[in-house]
């Protein structure tokens, strides 16, 4: 047999290596040369098939914080949710059992920072570690609402309070647990990405928000985009530029967390539709005070659009009693209960953005398209 040819049985079995996938030597016999070339092409095809067969498959698992969003993501991807059993011992320790093999697989775990945040965070860490030590090829944490994101720095006024930077601690915990990649949406402060030494894809709800405004506010061209605090100025200017409308902001001073002392409106909202935009709303004290201030300043209607609707404590009753036309949130946090209790709350589905981010990440494609477009 020629030194550069391949055993037919070996080729048929697909058991070929890079050393075998080489061009054949020249032959004086043309028929022999064509035969060698044909055999070599078949070998190379066998090599490619072998490589593709080794590409890891995708597995998506859901934590207990937001199973509805995880189901929407896998429905969009055309796959089934991975099997996982989560339970608690009598002393409330969390136990997670992955119900199928993840060896060599590309694993995505969907868990949002909502509800019982501490329990859900611990569950996510355990699931990541369980997949990692089960020899998963890569583990990506899909965290629609990043927990502890508001504790991202020491406040200037409280520099001597020895306050923790808990967002950095959460980043360290995720990395140590074994996460290789993070996918999240509208981080409270974008510099949280720098707390990680692993890739972080921070998606934006802005494309979905723009789509909702154009489809649901008929007079949106006579609107003004308002930030309820100075920290959100960059967010509202981006939306205002893309809608080609004006923007305003409200400067607030807090006496302490969740309590607003005073508000000063910067901008003219008279006879315009005011659209408040923020990344999250917890007790809703800020946006309710802001709405009252906008009505006093002459706004004809007030909408609020929020990425993460936490709505804890008196939030629902405050919204019901406020002057909002609608309070629009995304489903990064479960909203079914909130929508039942408050008819003003409407929900934008962002599962397609996460599904597309997962698909593009798995296939090694760029996700930057999602920063300015809604996938269909």
JOLIN-V933668 format. One record per pair of residues at least 12 apart in sequence whose C-alpha atoms are under 6 Angstrom apart, sorted by sequence separation. I is the first residue (numbers start at 1). J is the second residue. If there is no record, write none. Layout:
i=I j=J
i=I j=J
This chain:
i=85 j=97
i=153 j=165
i=251 j=263
i=84 j=97
i=152 j=165
i=251 j=264
i=84 j=98
i=151 j=165
i=250 j=264
i=84 j=99
i=151 j=166
i=152 j=167
i=225 j=240
i=250 j=265
i=83 j=99
i=151 j=167
i=250 j=266
i=181 j=198
i=183 j=200
i=185 j=202
i=249 j=266
i=327 j=344
i=328 j=345
i=330 j=347
i=149 j=167
i=181 j=199
i=182 j=200
i=183 j=201
i=184 j=202
i=185 j=203
i=186 j=204
i=248 j=266
i=326 j=344
i=327 j=345
i=328 j=346
i=329 j=347
i=330 j=348
i=331 j=349
i=148 j=167
i=185 j=204
i=248 j=267
i=326 j=345
i=328 j=347
i=330 j=349
i=4 j=24
i=61 j=81
i=309 j=329
i=60 j=81
i=61 j=82
i=226 j=247
i=228 j=249
i=229 j=250
i=230 j=251
i=303 j=324
i=60 j=82
i=224 j=246
i=225 j=247
i=226 j=248
i=227 j=249
i=228 j=250
i=229 j=251
i=302 j=324
i=303 j=325
i=305 j=327
i=307 j=329
i=21 j=44
i=224 j=247
i=226 j=249
i=302 j=325
i=303 j=326
i=304 j=327
i=305 j=328
i=306 j=329
i=307 j=330
i=305 j=329
i=171 j=196
i=273 j=299
i=280 j=306
i=168 j=195
i=271 j=298
i=272 j=299
i=273 j=300
i=275 j=302
i=276 j=303
i=277 j=304
i=279 j=306
i=280 j=307
i=270 j=298
i=271 j=299
i=272 j=300
i=273 j=301
i=274 j=302
i=275 j=303
i=276 j=304
i=277 j=305
i=278 j=306
i=279 j=307
i=280 j=308
i=281 j=309
i=282 j=310
i=283 j=311
i=270 j=299
i=271 j=300
i=275 j=304
i=277 j=306
i=280 j=309
i=281 j=310
i=282 j=311
i=283 j=312
i=269 j=299
i=282 j=312
i=283 j=313
i=105 j=136
i=106 j=137
i=107 j=138
i=108 j=139
i=112 j=143
i=284 j=315
i=14 j=46
i=103 j=135
i=104 j=136
i=105 j=137
i=106 j=138
i=107 j=139
i=108 j=140
i=109 j=141
i=110 j=142
i=111 j=143
i=112 j=144
i=113 j=145
i=283 j=315
i=103 j=136
i=104 j=137
i=108 j=141
i=109 j=142
i=112 j=145
i=113 j=146
i=102 j=136
i=113 j=147
i=140 j=179
i=149 j=188
i=139 j=179
i=140 j=180
i=144 j=184
i=139 j=180
i=140 j=181
i=141 j=182
i=142 j=183
i=143 j=184
i=144 j=185
i=140 j=182
i=65 j=111
i=60 j=107
i=62 j=109
i=65 j=112
i=56 j=104
i=57 j=105
i=58 j=106
i=59 j=107
i=60 j=108
i=61 j=109
i=62 j=110
i=63 j=111
i=129 j=177
i=56 j=105
i=57 j=106
i=58 j=107
i=60 j=109
i=129 j=178
i=223 j=272
i=226 j=275
i=227 j=276
i=56 j=106
i=222 j=272
i=223 j=273
i=224 j=274
i=225 j=275
i=226 j=276
i=227 j=277
i=223 j=274
i=125 j=177
i=207 j=372
i=207 j=373
i=204 j=371
i=207 j=374
i=145 j=332
i=144 j=332
i=73 j=351
i=73 j=355
